[in-house]
Amino acid sequence: MAMKAKTQLVTGDDGVAIITLNNPPLNLLSFEVMLSLKSSIEEALLCNEVKAIVVNGSGGKFSGGADVKVFGKSEMVKKRNEVGFVSIELITNLLEAARKPLVAAIDGPAFGGGLEIALACHARISTPTSQLGLTELQYGIIPGYGGTQRLPRLVGLPKALEMILMSKRVNGKDAFSMSLVDAVAPADELIRSASRWALDISEARKPWIRSLYRTDRLEPLKEARLILNTARDEAQKQNPNVTHPLICIDVIEEGIVSGARIGLWKEAEALNELRQSETCKSLVHIFFARYNTSKISGITDMGLQPRKVNRVGVIGLGSTAIATAFILANFPVIFKEDDENSLEAALGEIKANLHSHLMAGKMTKAKLERTVSLLKGVLSYDSFKDVDLVVEAVEGSIRLKQQVFADLEHYCPQHCILASSSPTLDLNLIGERTKFQFRIAGAHFCSSSVLEIVNTECTSPQVIVDLLDVAKKMKKTPISVRNGSGLVVNRICGMYSQAAMFVAAEQGEEGKHRVEQVMDKFGMATSPFRMMDVVVESMSTQSQNKQDTGSSNSTWKEAKDSPNDFKVAKLSEEVIMKMILFPVVNEACCIMEEGGVGKASDIDVASVVAMGFPSYRGGVVYWADHTLGSKYICSTLETWSNAYGPFFKPCAYLRKHSSIGTPLMQIKSHL
């Protein structure tokens, strides 16, 4: 069967050939796409009627870059058995060296290899809203299609380093101001403008520029080396545990010192090695894990479309932060309290939260006024007749919450989602006095960037789909959690803090400082001692929601009061790190054992986003599987449990996977 063409070639009456990348939805650059592009360029070059060539992408998207799925694999290298085939033979020797001018017409995303194709064209025209960036470093690799050599020659070394090392994206308007593109045109004029530009080059009315050989934007060698050394120091300071940013800087320097073509070969060789690295594999894992948090088997695959949430009701003294989050996401909020004083205090707190964004320079005064106008305070449920979602955060007994939900069912429209933010209570109990439990769910705002969505056996799939869409609009990572299992973020963050306190407790004044040093060196973004509020909530969750499973769920107090003498002052940094993180792995196993999540990768995402676990290690479960393995972790915890008490006792899930040698990531969905 013939391979379906991944590019389309159409030649107009003006002599301009339009080559369209056609691999929807993002026109990712698979190997087949690159071969098809090569064939299309060769065909256009051989056609006597073609004077110039324009390259664009179908569907208003230039290209999202290489397919991330092949990172960590060697598919492209094996197929051609030549490291620099795409970068040198195709992009440099064919496209950039073509005897007919090529102009890139950029709309939508032009990321990674997509932008690198555009950089090799002889001019670039973009729409004002297009997005351009070399985003490879966030996957543990470097630009590999010539971006390390061409971008500095187009925009200068400082701006190029900023874009590459930070995976920074710029819009078309900013790209024009920094000379990354040659002109800006509206989307409906883009192809026409690019065609005129290409013909102008062909007829010598505009310069024919091969960016690989430009030197006018490069700093003198001495100044360039100073800039590069400063970038090295900053990269090493920010991420001492990864090497790919430093390798990238070395590749850029090689091209400046030894010439661009030598730089291209060094770039290709470095890319080939980095694509096989553990850092790349870990970052690719967490990339797809983040993407898949919004994919729930048996729910999001039903073809349901999210209903629009136009107005949100928020109830309870503990919900001012929740109301603030909704308002910042442009949701109109009706906030209810029982009396004037409580309502006035709550509204004042919400407005103070919003004002802090003004003081921090995150919004203008005019925007603050518009944002505050989204807030309405009420003392009765009468205004709830038009809300689409209610989040309850009432402090009090289960009976009080049951009454609140019974009232909500009476006053709110039938389509309205009734959500509780209570992290410790069974949703079935909360909704016991309601008639329509299918619209009850949990919505736990457990950190600034995570929304845990809790469902029961009665919760409608439509409700979950709606809440996933709300999380997206609030720019929060959704984590789906089964009712009754406790909440993932609280439990892993709580265990992180408890284990750190356990280790530091017997080390005197230096204990806390040493633990922080060790975890910072490991790459943790957050000190375990800054999570004390999460620890308290987690311990409360464990004491209310869990039975004794013989696992690591003992509280820190119980572990610390163990009769075993616990002295850690002479432990190595590696052992301290393991004593803090192995209990977190064990707690993750407890969650999986209880069916608390549908995917182990969701715990990885929670550990990275909420706990500060380094993304370049892939998340706490992935790290456990790929670094040390379940057998070693389980046997080590058993040893510590015998020596120091039940805090370290491995749970049944960990013991099982250790005994049969299967990865911890292999779980069946319970959701």
N, C-alpha and C positions, 0 to 999 in steps of 0.2 A: 504494500500500500504506500503510495507516495505521501511524503510529509507535507502537511498543509503549510502553505507559505505563512511566515510570521511577519513579513513586511509586504506592503503593497506599493507598486511602482506605476505612476501615472504621469505621462508627459503631456504638457499643455501646448497650445498653439504658439506660446511665447518662447518655446524652447527650454522651459524649466521643467525638470523631472521632479515630481513630488514623491519622496519615499516615506511611507508611513509605517512606523512601528505598530504592529497589530497583535498584541498579546494581552487582551483585556483580563482584568479591569485596570491594571496598573502598568501594562506593557513591560513587565519584568524581563530582564535580559537573560533568558535561558541560553544554553549553548546553541539550540536550534534557532533562536531569534538572531543571534550574532552571525550564524552561517547564512541565514536568509538576508540579513542586512548586507553582508559581504557580496552575495550574489546580485542583489539589487544595485549596489554601487557599481559593480563590474559591468552589469548590463547597461546602466546609464552612461558609463564612460565609453563603452563601445558603440553607442548609438550616435550617429553623426548629427541627428536632429537635436540632440540635447546639448544646450550651451552651458547650463548650470543646474545645480541640484539643491533642493530643499529637503531637510530631514525633519519630520514632526512625529507626533504620537497620536494614535486614535483615541476618540472619546474625550478630547480636551485634556489629555494627560500625556506629557512627553515620555517619561519613563521613571518608574520608581526605583530603578537600579537593578542590580543582580538579584536573583532569587535567593533569599536568605536560607532557604532549605538546603542549598548545596554547600553552605559554609560548614566547615568541619569535615567535609568530604573531599575527595580528589577526582570527582567525576570529569571536570573539564580538562584537567591535566592528562588523565588516562586516555581520553578520546583523541587528543592530538599529540600526546607525548612530547609536548613542547611548552615549556613554562611561559614563554612570552608570546604565544600565538596571538591572543586577542589584542594585547597592548601594543605589540610591535608590528606583527605582520598585518593585522587587520586595521587597527585604528591609526597607526603611524604610517606604515608603508603604503597602505591602500587609501584610506580616507584622507588623512592630512596631506599626503604627497600627491593626491589626485591632480590631474592636469586640467580638471574643470572645478570651479569653485563650489564648495558646499556651505550652506548656511543652515543653522539650526533654528527652527521655529518653535519656541518653548511656551507651552501653556500648561498649567497645572504643575505637578511635581516633576522636577529633574534632579533626582537624587543619585548619589553614588555613581555607578557606571553610566547611568543616563546622562548626568552632567558631564562626565568625562568624555563621552561621545561628542557632546556639544562643544566642549573645550577644544577638541581637535578639529572642529569645523572652522572655516575661514572667517566666519562672523556668526553672531548670535543675536536673534531678535526675540524678545519675550513680551508677554502680557504683564501689566503692572502687578497682578495678583499671583503670578506664578511663584513657585517655591523652589529655590535652588540650594543645593548643599552636598557636601561630601561627608556622608554619615557613617562611613565604614568603621571608624574607631569604636562606635558603640557596640559593634559586634566582635570586637577583639582582633580586627584585621586593619589593613591600611588601604587607601585607594590603590587600585591595581591596574587601572586602564590609562595610566599617565597623569592622573590628577596631582600627584606629588610634584610633578615637574612643570605642568602647564599652568596650574592655578597661581603659583608665586610669580610667574612671568607675565600674568595678566593683571593681577591686583596688587602685587608687591608682597614681600615676605611677611610682614606683621599681620596683614589681613588674611593672608592664606593660612598662616599658622593658626589663627583664631578660628577660622572656619573648619579646618581639618581636625585640629586637636579637640575642639569642643563640639564637633558634629553640628556646627551652627548652620541654620537655614536662613536665607535672606529672600525677600520678595523681589519681584522683577524691578520695581522702582528703585530699591536700594542696590540691586545688582548693577543697574545702569549707572548709578552715582559712583560706584567703585570700579567701573570699567570692566565688570565681569560680562556684561552684555553690551552690544553696540547700539541698540535702540530699543524703545518700548512702543508697542502697538496694541490697540484693543483686540480682543479675541476675534471679532468678525473681520478684522483687517490683517490679522497676523500672517497668513499664508501669502497674501498679496504683497505685504511689505517685505517679507523675507524673499519672495521671488524677485522683486525689484532690486533689492540689495544684491542678490546673487548675480543678476544680469549686469548690474553696475560694476561688480568685481570683474566679471567676464569681459566687459568692454572697457576696462581700465579707468572707470570713473570713480571707483573706490579702491582702496589698497587691498592687496591680496596678502593676508597675514597668516603665517603659520606660527601659532603661539609657542610651539616647542622651542623655537629658535629666537624668540624675542629676549632681549636683555635690558631694554630701556627701563623696565619697571623693577629690575633687581637692584638691590643695594650693593655698594662696593663690597668686595670680599671680606675685608676686615669688619665692616659694620654688620654684614650678614652673619658672620660667625658669632659676633656678640649677641645678636638677636636670637640665634639658634641656641646658644649656650644658656641664655636667660630662659628660653622655652623649655630646655632640658631640666633646668633646676626646678621650674614651676611644676612640670609634669611629674618629676620624681617626688616632689613634696606632696602633691595631691594624691598620687596613687603609687606608692613605693612597691606595691606587690605585683604590678603588671609591667610588661616590657614593651608592648606594641606602640605606645606613644613615643618612646625613645627610639625604637626602630624606625618609626615614621620620620622623625627628625633627622636621623642618620641618612635616610634615603633622600630626603630633600637636600641635605648638605652635599651628598655625593654628586647630585646633578649640578649644583652650583659650582662646585670645585672642579669636577672632572668632565662636565659636559652632560647635556640632557639625555643623550642616547645611552650613555653609561648609567645614568640615573634610572632610566627606564628598565634596564636589565636588573639593576639592584632592587628596584621596586617589585618587579615580577617574581624574583627569587624570594624576596621577603614575604610577599603575599602567599606564595605557595607553601611556605613553612608555617606562617601564622594561621592559615586556614585549617591546619591539622592540630593546632594548639588546644590545650585544655581550657585556656581563657576564652578562646573563640567558641568552643563547644558549650561552655557554661553560659556565656552571654546569649548565644543563640537559643539555648534552652529557656532562659528566663524571658527572652523576647517573645517566644511562642507561648510560654506559660502565662504571661500578662495578657496576650491576645485571647487566650482560651478561657480566661476567667469569666468572660461573658457568654461562653458556650456551655450549655448545660444539657446533657443527654436527656432526651425525653421531654424537653421543655422548649428550648430554643430551636430545635429541629422540627417543630410542628408547623412552621409556616405562619406563626402568629405575628402580627404587626403591633408595635407598642401604641397604646392609646395616649393621646396628648394629656399631660397634666398641666392645667392652666392655673390652678390655685391650690395652695397647700395650707392645711390647718395644723397648728402645733399647739400642744397642750402640756403644761407642767412646768414647775419651777426649775427642773433640771434640763430644760430644753432651749435655753437662750442661745447656746452655741449652735444647736441644730437649726434654729430659726435664722441665725446669722448666715450659716452656710447656704441655706436655700435662697435667701435674699441676694447674696453675692453671686448666685447662679441665675439671677433675674427671675426667680419665682415669686409671685405675689404671695405673701404670708399673712394668714389670720392667726393671731396669737391669743389664746384664751387663758385667763386666770380666774380664780374664784372671788377675789375681792379687789377693790381699787388699789390698795397699798401694794399688794403683790404684783398686780398688773403694771402699776407705775414703775416699780422697781425692776421688773423684767424688761419692760420696754426701754428703760434707761440703760440697762446693761447691754441690750442688743444695739442700741444707738452708739454706745461707747465702743463696742466691738467694731462697728462700721467706721467710726471716727478714727480708730487706730490705723485703718487702712489709708485714710487721708494723711495722717501724720507720717506714715511710712512712705508716702509718695506713690502708693499703689492706685490711687484714684484722685481725680480732681474734685474741687468743691462742688462743681455742677453735677458731677456724677454721684457724689455723696448724697446730694439733695434728691436726685432721681431714685437712688437706691433706697433711701429712707422712706420715700413715698410708697414703696412696695409693702410696707409694714402697716398692719392695722391691728389694734388691740381691742379685745371684746371680753365681756363678762358672762355671756350666755352662748348657747349653741345655735342660736337663731341664724347667725351669719354663716354657719357651716352647710347650709343648704346647697351651696354652689361649689364646694371644694371637691377636688378629685383625689386627694390623698391627705390623710391625717396621720401625724406622728405623735404618739403619746409618750411622755416622759414624766409621768406623775410619780411623785415620791409617796410611798405609802404601802398599805397591805394589798394582798392579792384581791381581797373583797372590794377595795376601792377601785382597783384597776378593772375588775369585772363590771362594776357599775359604770365606769367611764365608757367601756366598750359597748355596753348595753345602750347607753345614752347616744353614743355615736351612731350606732345602727339605726336609732330612731330618727335622728336629725339629719344625717348625711344622705346624699343621693345613693341609689342602689349600686351604682358603678364605682363608688368611692372605695379606695383601698384603705383599710384600717391597719396601721402599723404600730408596733410597740418597739421602743428603743431599749426596753429593759433587758440587760444582758444575762440575768440570772433566773428568770422565771419562765415556766413552761407556757408556750403560747396557747396550748389547748386549754389550760386552766384559765388563762386570761380571757379567752373567748367563750368560756363555758356557758355564759348566760346569753349568748347571741344565737340567732337563728341561721345566719349565713356565714359559716366559718371559712368558706372558700375564699373570702376576700381579706382574711387576716394573715398578716406576715410580720416578720421582724425586720427592722431597719436600724442597725446599730452603727452609729457614727463613732467608731472606736479610735480613729486617728484622723488627722487632717486630710489624708489622702485615700482612706479605705472606707467603703461602705459594706458591711456584712449584711447579707440578705438571708433571713431565716425563713424556711418554709416548713409547714406541717404536712401530714398526709392529706389534709383537706384543702390546702392552699391551691388556688387555681393557677395553672400555668400562665394564664394571661396576666395575673397579678405579678408574677416573677418577671415576665418579659417587660412589663411596665416599669418595675423597679430597676431593672437593668438599664433601661433607657434613662431613667432619672439619674442614676449613678453616672452615666456617660455625660449627661448635660451638666452635672455638678463637677465633672472632671475628677471623679473618684474611681478608684479601682474596686470593682465589685468582687466580693468573695461569698460564694453560696455555701450556707451552713445548714445542717439538718437540725431541726428543733430538738431540744433536750440534750444536746451534746456539749453545751458550753460554746463559747465563742473563740475562734481560732486565734485572733490577735491577742486577746487578753491572756489566753493560756500560754502561748509561746513567749510573749513578752514578759509575762509574769514569771515563767520558769527561768528565763534569762536573768532577770533581776534577782530571783531567789537564789539561784546557783551562784551568782556573783557575790551576794551577801554571805552565803555559806562559806565560800572560799576565803573571803576577806575577813570573816569574823574573828579568826584566831591569829591574825597577823599583826595585831596592834595598830598603831597609827599609820604605818606604811601599807597596810593591807589594801585599803580602798584605792590608793594611788597606784599600787603595783598592778592590781586587777585592771584598772582603766588603761594603764600603759600596755598591758598584754593584749587587751581586746582592741585597742586602737591600732596596734601593730598588725593584728590579724586582719584589720580592715573594717571593723564595725563602725558604722557612722554615728551610732548613738551609745552613750555611756549607759551601762546597766543601772547605774544609780540615779539616772534621770528619769527612770520609769517607775518611780515609787507609787504614783497614783495608779498605774496599770497593775502593779504588783498587788496592791490592796484589793482592787476590783477583781483581779484574777483569783486571789485567795478566797474572796467571798464567793465567786462563782463556783470554785471547786468545793467549798464546804457545803453549798446549798444544792448543787446539781449532781454531784457524783457519789457513787458508792465506792467503798474501798475495794480497788481492783488489784491491790498489791503492786501498783505501779509507782511512777515518780510523782504522783499527785499528792504526796504528803506535803504539808505546808513547811515553810522554812523553819518555823518555830519547832515543829515536831522533829525535824531533822537536826536542828541545832541542839535540842535538848536530849538527843540520843546519848546513852551512856558511854558510847565509844569515844575515846579520846581522839580529837581531830586536830592535827597540827599540820599546817601547809606552808609554813614560812620558808622551808628549804626546797619547795617544789620548783621545778624548771618552768619557764614560760610556756613551753608546749603542754605540760601537764595541767597547768592552770587553765589554759585555753580549753583543753579537753574536758576538764572538770566543770567548766561553765557551759560548754556547748553540747556535750553528750546528754545531759539532762533535757536540753531543749529538743534534741533529736528524739529522745525517749518520749517526751510529751507529744511531739508530732505523731509518733507511733501510737500513742494512746488515742489521739483524735481519729486516726485512721482505723484503729481497732474498733472504736465505737461507731464508725460510719459517719463521723461528723462532717466530712467533706466528700465530694464525689471524685476529686482528683488530688493526688499528692502534690501536683504542681501548684495547686492553689495555696498550699502551705508554704511552698517556696516563695511565691509572690508575696504573701503576707510577711514572711521573714525579711524579705528585701525592702518592701515598701514601708512597713510599720516598725520593724525591729532594727532596721539598719544593717542587716546582713549584707556583705559585699556582693553585688550583682555578678561580678566576675568570678565568683565561686558557685553561682548557679542557684542559690537558695539552700536552706539548711538540709532538706531531704536529699536533694541532688548531690550536695557536697558529701553527705554521709555515704551515699551509694558509690560515688566515683572517686573519693579520696581514700577512705579507710575501710569501708565495707561494714555491713551489719554484724558480721561475725566478730570482728575486732571490737567494735563499739559495745556489743552485748557482753562479751567476756570481760572487758575493762570495767563496765558498770557492775557486773557481778562481783568482781574483785573489790571495788570500792564499796559496794553494798555490804559485803562481809566485814570490811575494815571500818567503815564510817557510819553505817546505818542505812535504813530503808529509803532515804532520799534518793539513792542511786540505783535502786532495784529496777531492772529492766522489765517492761511490761510484756504480756504474752505475745503481742504482735511482733515485737522486736525479737523475742526469743524464737518464735516460729520461723521468721525469715532468716535468722542467723543459722538455725539448725538445717534448713533445706537450701540455703545459699542463694535465695532469690532477692532481687533488688527491693528495697523498701517502697519504691515508686509504684510497684505493681499492686494496685488495689482495685476492687470493684466498686462501682458507684452505689451508694446507699440513698441517694437523693431522689 
